[in-house]
Amino acid sequence: MISLFQIYQRDGENGFRAEHLIRYPNDEDYYPHTEVYRSDIDEAREWIKEQMKDENLKHTYERIQLANEAMASFYSNENRSKYDYNE
C-alpha cells in the first residue's frame, strides 16, 4: 500500500484540511483514509508528521488488512451458504 498525505484549503474556509489517502497495489486511484480540519497550517503539518511515523503507519496497515480479511471471510461462499436469503 502507498500512503499520500496532503494539506489543502477549500474556498471560503479559514482552516486547513490534512488528508491521508491510501493506494492499494495494482490500483490506480487513491482512497481517503482519514481527514482532519485544523485552524492553523502548522497544526495540520504536525498531524501529518504524527500520522507518518512508522508505528502509526504500521498500525494503519494492520487495521486495513484485518478489515479486508474480515470482509473476505464474511462474504465468502462458505459463509454465505450458512444463510438462506430467500426466507
N, C-alpha and C positions, 0 to 999 in steps of 0.2 A: 504494500500500500504506500501511497505517496501522500504526504501532507502539504497543503498550501495554506499559508497564513496571509491575511491581508487586512489592511485598515482602510476604511473609506468613510466618506461623509455624504449623506443624502441631501438633496436640495431642501432647504428650509430647516435643516437640523443644525443645532449648535454643537452637538456632541459628535463622537466618532464611534463607528461600529468596527469591532475587531471580529474577524471570522476565521474559523478553522474549517477548511474544506479537505475532503479525502477523495483520492482517485484509486480505484481498485485495479489490480493487474488486468491487462487485456481490455481495459475500458478507456474511452477517450474523454469522458466527462468527469468533472469534479462534483462531488455531492456535499452539501452542507453537513457539518457535524455539530458545531456549536457556534454561537454568535453572542457577543455581549455588546452593550452600549455603555460607553464611558464619556463623561463630560470633558475630559482632558486627553489630548493625544498621548501624553506621557503615561497616563493610566492604561490606555489601550496598548501601548508598547509593552508595559510591564506585564499585562495579562498574556500577551503573546509570548514573551520571554518565559513566563511560568509554564505555559502550555507546551513549549518547545523543549523543555527539559526531558532528557532521555527517559526518566522514570515515568513522567506523565504520558509521554507518547507510548511507552510500553504498555501501561495500564489501559490506555485508549484502544490500542490494537487488540489487546487481550479481550476487552469487553466486546469489541466488534466481532471477534472470532467466536466468542461464546454465544452471542446473539445469532450469528449466522448458523452455527451448529444447532442451536435450539429451534430455529425456524425450519431448517432442513429436516430435523427429526419430526417436528410437528406436522409438516406437510408430506412426509414420506408415505409411500404407498402402503407400507406395513401399518403405520398409524392410522391412515385413512380407512383401511379395511376394518378397523375396530368399530367404526360408526356407520350406521345406516342413515344416510342423508335423505332418504325418501320417506321417512316416517312422518 
